[in-house]
Amino acid sequence: MPTDLPNLLTLSRIAAIPLLVGLMFLRSPVGDILACAVFSAAAITDYFDGKIARERGAHSAFGRMLDPIADKLLVGAALMLLAGMDRLSPLGLLPAIVVLLREILVSGLREYLAGIKIGLPVTRLAKWKTGFQMGSIGTIVAGDSGASVIGLGFLPVSWLGETGLWVAAALTLWTGWDYMTAGMRHAAAEDNSIRQSERAG
């Protein structure tokens, strides 16, 4: 049911996007730190919606459909905002591009495999990737200006965030390759099945 707590948490990630956009458009230190808080809170719901669903046995088709969509919308919106507002350095754009392309790749693979009724399970490494990705993006959203609001202006927050984004991009390539090879194996098996059916017919 869309009104189950896990699904409401998933929906909250989508609902957080307009608020994130509005706060970042303030272009102020307070706006930046509040935007970081909104993004971080939304990112944390990704852990709790799955945990609660498992504990309560409240898995649903609606949740399975919406959960990866909500993640990709949140990450995509944040990265586009950071790039459009020149909050990423030229080198920082590279891992951002890798992350976005990987999300598109995995979405395409999931759509294809769903058509042949095969699921693509989330690996432990992919969960690490998500952790680094969300943490680094939230850090960049706060930036040096936002960090100064909470007394952390002495830290190179933006640099730390971009460094984390590079780690996330490396994990993204690794897990993306794993998903791609798994998808290719299933595609090859499906092609063989089709050819055998055609020969039998």
Buried (B, 14 or more C-beta within 10 A) or exposed (E): EEEBEBBBBBBBBBEBBEBBBEBBEEEBBEBBBBBBBBBBEBBBBBBEBBEBBEEEEBEBEBBEEBBBEBBBBBBBBBBEBBBEEEBBEEEBBBBBEBBBBBBEBBEEBBEBBEEEEBEBEBBEEBBBBBBBBBBBBBBBBBBBBBBBBEEEEEEEBBBBBBBBBBBBBBBBBBBBEBBBEBBEEBBEEBEEEEEEEEEEE
